[in-house]
C-alpha cells in the first residue's frame, strides 16, 4: 500500500488503501483547504513529474528545491559539517538522483525540521539514510506519520553537531525552531530559519506570522521574545524557507529592526 501525500501542504500519512478524507494540517488555521477540495498524491506519482534542483549557497551549504513547485514550495538545506551532514527542513520528493547526490556528499547524520508544515516525508528520508529526525516536542501532536526515527526534543536549545544548535523560538508553531550554524557566512554565523523568521521580499527585512496563508499576526510580546532570544546568538546571514530568500549580511540587525517595526505597527504607530 502507498503512503499518501497531501498535495497542498505536502504532509505524508501512513500507508492505507485509500487516501484520508481529511488533512488535519490543512484544516488548521495556519494552512488551508483549497477551493477544489483536498487532493492527494503518492511518492511514485510525484516522482514521475517532478525533480529536485540543487544550488550551492555558500561553502558547506546546498539548497534542494522541487521543480515544478509542489505544495508550499519550500526548500530544504543540506548543511555539511566535519561531523556529518544535516538536512534542514524536508521535501516530499526523495528520488534516486537526490539519494545518489547526498550519498556522494557523505550521507546524512541527522534531519532537523523547523515546524510541522515541513515534516512532509521525513520518515522516508530518515529510513533511506539511517538517521534521526529532530523536531520539537511541543509540536508532536502534528506528526501525522509516527515513526521511531522521529525524536522529539524538549527545552530551548539542542546541539546536534559541533557548532550547530537548534533554537526553539515558537511563534508560528509552539515548537517553531531555527538552526544556528556558527561557521556559516565565513565564520560570522548564519541562521537557517524556515518560516519561523520569514525572510521578506525586501531582503533586508524579516517578518513573523501566526498564519502566513491567512495573514494572521503574532502578538507583539511574542515577536519581541523571538528577537530577544536571537540577540544572544552571533549571526550575519539568514537563510529563509524559499529559494532566493536570504539576508546575506546584517542579519542580526535585520531581525532587531524588523521586530521593532512590527511591534510599533501592532501598537498603532503608523509613522
C-alpha positions as CSV (number, residue, x, y, z in Angstrom):
1,X,0.0,0.0,0.0
2,X,1.3,3.5,-0.7
3,X,1.7,6.4,1.7
4,X,-0.5,9.4,0.8
5,X,0.9,12.9,0.4
6,X,-1.4,16.0,0.7
7,X,-0.9,18.0,-2.5
8,X,-1.5,21.3,-0.7
9,X,0.7,21.1,2.5
10,X,2.8,18.0,1.5
11,X,2.2,16.2,4.7
12,X,2.5,12.4,4.4
13,X,0.1,10.0,6.0
14,X,0.6,6.2,6.8
15,X,0.0,3.5,4.2
16,X,-3.7,2.9,3.5
17,X,-5.6,1.5,0.5
18,X,-7.3,4.9,0.0
19,X,-6.2,8.4,0.9
20,X,-7.5,10.0,4.1
21,X,-10.8,12.0,3.9
22,X,-9.2,15.0,5.6
23,X,-5.8,16.6,6.1
24,X,-5.5,17.8,9.7
25,X,-2.7,20.1,8.8
26,X,-4.7,21.9,6.1
27,X,-7.7,22.2,8.3
28,X,-5.7,24.1,10.9
29,X,-5.9,27.9,10.6
30,X,-2.2,28.2,9.7
31,X,-2.9,26.4,6.5
32,X,-5.9,26.0,4.2
33,X,-8.0,23.5,2.2
34,X,-8.0,24.7,-1.4
35,X,-11.3,25.7,-3.1
36,X,-11.3,22.5,-5.2
37,X,-11.1,20.3,-2.0
38,X,-8.4,18.0,-0.6
39,X,-6.2,16.4,-3.2
40,X,-3.6,13.6,-2.7
41,X,-0.7,12.0,-4.5
42,X,1.9,9.2,-3.8
43,X,5.7,9.2,-3.9
44,X,5.6,7.3,-7.2
45,X,3.3,9.8,-8.9
46,X,5.2,12.7,-7.6
47,X,8.5,11.3,-8.9
48,X,7.1,10.9,-12.4
49,X,6.5,14.6,-12.9
50,X,9.0,16.4,-10.6
51,X,12.7,16.6,-9.9
52,X,14.8,18.2,-7.2
53,X,17.0,21.1,-8.3
54,X,20.3,21.8,-6.4
55,X,22.2,25.0,-5.8
56,X,25.3,25.8,-3.7
57,X,24.6,28.8,-1.5
58,X,28.0,29.0,0.2
59,X,30.8,26.7,1.1
60,X,29.2,23.8,3.0
61,X,25.6,24.7,2.3
62,X,23.3,23.4,-0.5
63,X,19.7,24.2,-1.4
64,X,17.3,21.5,-2.7
65,X,14.0,22.6,-4.3
66,X,11.4,20.5,-6.0
67,X,10.6,21.6,-9.6
68,X,7.9,22.2,-10.8
69,X,6.8,23.6,-7.5
70,X,4.9,21.2,-5.3
71,X,2.8,22.2,-2.4
72,X,4.1,25.1,-0.3
73,X,7.2,25.3,-2.4
74,X,9.8,25.4,0.5
75,X,13.4,24.4,0.0
76,X,15.5,22.0,2.1
77,X,19.1,22.9,3.0
78,X,21.9,20.4,3.2
79,X,24.5,21.6,5.7
80,X,27.9,19.9,5.6
81,X,29.9,19.7,8.9
82,X,33.0,17.9,9.9
83,X,30.9,15.6,12.0
84,X,28.4,14.7,9.2
85,X,25.7,16.3,7.0
86,X,22.5,17.7,8.3
87,X,19.3,18.2,6.3
88,X,17.4,21.2,7.4
89,X,13.7,21.0,6.7
90,X,12.4,18.4,4.3
91,X,10.8,17.8,0.9
92,X,8.3,15.2,-0.2
93,X,10.4,14.1,-3.2
94,X,13.2,11.7,-2.5
95,X,14.2,10.3,-5.9
96,X,17.2,8.2,-6.9
97,X,19.2,11.2,-8.1
98,X,18.7,13.1,-4.8
99,X,19.8,10.0,-2.9
100,X,22.9,9.5,-5.1
101,X,24.0,13.1,-4.7
102,X,23.5,13.1,-0.9
103,X,25.4,9.8,-0.6
104,X,28.2,11.2,-2.7
105,X,28.4,14.1,-0.3
106,X,28.7,11.8,2.7
107,X,25.1,10.8,3.6
108,X,23.1,12.3,6.5
109,X,24.0,12.5,10.1
110,X,20.6,13.9,11.1
111,X,17.5,15.7,9.8
112,X,16.1,18.8,11.7
113,X,12.8,20.5,10.9
114,X,11.6,23.9,11.7
115,X,7.8,23.2,12.1
116,X,5.0,20.9,11.0
117,X,4.4,22.3,7.6
118,X,7.8,20.9,6.6
119,X,7.5,17.4,8.1
120,X,6.5,16.1,4.7
121,X,8.1,12.6,4.2
122,X,10.6,12.9,6.9
123,X,10.3,9.3,8.0
124,X,11.2,8.1,4.4
125,X,14.3,10.3,4.4
126,X,15.3,9.0,7.8
127,X,15.0,5.4,6.8
128,X,16.8,5.9,3.5
129,X,19.8,7.5,5.2
130,X,19.6,5.7,8.6
131,X,19.5,8.9,10.6
132,X,17.2,10.5,13.3
133,X,14.8,13.3,12.8
134,X,14.9,16.1,15.4
135,X,11.8,18.2,15.9
136,X,10.5,20.0,18.9
137,X,8.2,18.0,21.3
138,X,5.8,21.0,21.6
139,X,4.7,20.1,18.0
140,X,4.4,16.4,18.5
141,X,0.6,16.4,18.0
142,X,1.2,17.4,14.4
143,X,3.1,14.3,13.5
144,X,0.7,12.6,11.1
145,X,3.0,9.6,10.3
146,X,4.6,8.5,13.5
147,X,7.9,6.6,13.3
148,X,10.7,5.5,15.7
149,X,13.2,7.6,13.7
150,X,11.4,10.8,14.8
151,X,13.0,12.1,18.1
152,X,11.1,15.0,19.7
153,X,13.3,17.1,21.8
154,X,12.4,19.4,24.7
155,X,13.8,22.6,26.1
156,X,15.1,25.7,24.4
157,X,18.2,24.5,22.6
158,X,19.7,21.3,21.2
159,X,23.2,20.8,20.0
160,X,23.1,18.4,17.1
161,X,26.7,18.8,15.8
162,X,29.8,20.8,16.7
163,X,28.7,24.5,16.1
164,X,25.2,23.5,15.0
165,X,22.4,24.3,17.5
166,X,18.6,24.2,17.3
167,X,16.8,27.1,18.9
168,X,13.2,26.9,19.9
169,X,11.6,30.3,19.1
170,X,7.9,29.4,19.0
171,X,5.6,31.9,17.2
172,X,4.3,30.3,14.0
173,X,4.1,27.0,16.0
174,X,4.7,26.4,19.7
175,X,7.8,24.3,18.8
176,X,9.0,26.6,16.0
177,X,12.7,26.1,15.6
178,X,15.6,27.7,13.8
179,X,19.1,26.3,13.3
180,X,22.2,28.3,14.3
181,X,25.3,27.5,12.3
182,X,28.3,29.1,13.9
183,X,30.7,28.6,10.9
184,X,28.2,30.0,8.4
185,X,28.9,33.2,6.5
186,X,32.6,32.7,6.6
187,X,32.6,32.4,10.4
188,X,30.2,35.3,11.1
189,X,27.4,32.9,11.8
190,X,24.1,32.0,10.0
191,X,20.5,31.2,10.9
192,X,18.5,28.7,8.9
193,X,15.1,30.0,9.7
194,X,12.3,28.2,7.8
195,X,9.1,30.1,8.3
196,X,9.8,30.9,12.0
197,X,11.7,34.1,11.0
198,X,10.5,34.7,7.4
199,X,12.8,36.5,5.0
200,X,10.7,39.1,3.3
201,X,10.6,40.2,-0.4
202,X,12.8,43.1,0.7
203,X,15.9,41.0,1.6
204,X,16.9,43.4,4.3
205,X,13.7,42.6,6.3
206,X,12.2,39.6,8.1
207,X,8.7,39.0,9.4
208,X,6.7,36.8,11.8
209,X,3.2,35.5,11.4
210,X,0.9,33.0,13.1
211,X,-0.6,32.1,9.7
212,X,1.1,33.0,6.5
213,X,-1.6,32.0,4.0
214,X,-4.4,33.6,6.1
215,X,-2.2,36.6,7.1
216,X,-2.8,36.3,10.9
217,X,-0.2,38.2,13.0
218,X,1.7,37.2,16.1
219,X,1.4,39.3,19.3
220,X,4.0,42.0,19.9
221,X,5.1,40.2,23.0
222,X,5.9,37.0,21.1
223,X,7.8,38.9,18.4
224,X,9.8,40.8,21.0
225,X,10.6,37.5,22.7
226,X,11.8,35.9,19.4
227,X,14.0,38.9,18.7
228,X,15.5,38.9,22.2
229,X,16.2,35.2,22.0
230,X,18.1,35.6,18.8
231,X,20.0,38.6,20.0
232,X,22.1,36.3,22.2
233,X,23.4,34.5,19.2
234,X,26.0,35.7,16.7
235,X,24.9,35.6,13.0
236,X,25.2,37.7,9.9
237,X,23.2,35.7,7.4
238,X,19.6,34.3,7.4
239,X,18.5,31.6,5.0
240,X,14.8,31.6,4.8
241,X,12.2,29.0,3.7
242,X,12.1,29.7,0.0
243,X,14.6,29.9,-2.9
244,X,16.2,33.4,-3.2
245,X,15.0,34.4,0.3
246,X,18.2,35.1,2.2
247,X,19.7,38.1,4.1
248,X,23.3,37.9,3.0
249,X,24.7,40.4,5.6
250,X,23.4,42.3,8.6
251,X,21.0,39.5,9.5
252,X,21.1,40.2,13.3
253,X,20.3,43.9,12.6
254,X,17.5,43.0,10.2
255,X,15.8,40.9,12.9
256,X,16.0,43.6,15.5
257,X,14.9,46.4,13.1
258,X,12.1,44.3,11.7
259,X,10.8,43.1,15.1
260,X,10.8,46.7,16.4
261,X,8.8,48.0,13.5
262,X,6.4,45.0,13.7
263,X,5.7,45.9,17.3
264,X,5.3,49.6,16.5
265,X,2.7,48.8,13.9
266,X,0.7,46.5,16.2
267,X,0.7,49.3,18.8
268,X,-0.8,51.7,16.3
269,X,2.3,53.7,15.3
270,X,1.9,54.2,11.6
271,X,4.5,57.0,11.2
